[in-house]
Amino acid sequence: MKKQTRRKFSAAFKAKVALEAVKNQKTLAELAREFEVNPVMISQWKAAFLENIAAAFDRGRTKEEPDVN
């Protein structure tokens, strides 16, 4: 019997799947079948994606710059 190892997914793949989940065009079960990933993983990636999405707009900003809302 061969020992099964965990699959490792790239950040780009996780972002792609999370973005599809955020779009809400397909259910988590449909996305899980399509990408061959557990639906729980997709929901975790989606949560992490939404939690860190603001970082995309923080590039180049220094701590001294005021945060304008």
N, C-alpha and C positions, 0 to 999 in steps of 0.2 A: 504494500500500500504506500503510495507516494504522499508525502506531507504537503498539504496545500498551504501556500503562502498568501499573504494579504496582497491584494492588488494596490498599486500606488497610482494615484491620478495626478496629473499636472494641474497647476494653478489655472492654466488656460481652459482645460477641460471643465474644471469645477465652476469657473466663471460662466462658461457657455451653458452648462446645465442649470446653474442658479438663475441666470438671466431668463432662460426659457420658463423656469418655475415662476419667476416674478411676473412674467407676461400673463399668466393665468389662462392661456389658450388651451392647455391640456392639463389633465389631472396628474397628480404625482404618480399614480399607478401607470398611466400612459407614458410619462417621461421615464419612469423606472424601466419599463419594457423596452423603450426606444434606445436608451443609453446603457442598458444592462447594469443598473446600479440600484441598490436598495432604496425604497422611497424615504426611509428615515434619513439616509445620508443626504438625499436631495433636500429635504427640509432643513437639515443642519447647515448645508452649504448656502441655502437661500437666506437663512437667518444671519449667517456670517456676512453674506454679501450685503444685505440691507443695513447691517450694523456698521459696516466699514465703507459704505458708498460715499460718504462725505470726504473721505481721504482723497478721492479723485480730484477734488477741487482745492486741496490744500497744497498742492505742489508749488514750490517757489516762494511760499509765504514764510516770512520770518516771525519769530515770536513777538517782536516789537510792534508789528503792524496791528492796528485795532481790528476787532471782529465786528464788522458792520452787518447788522441784521435788517 
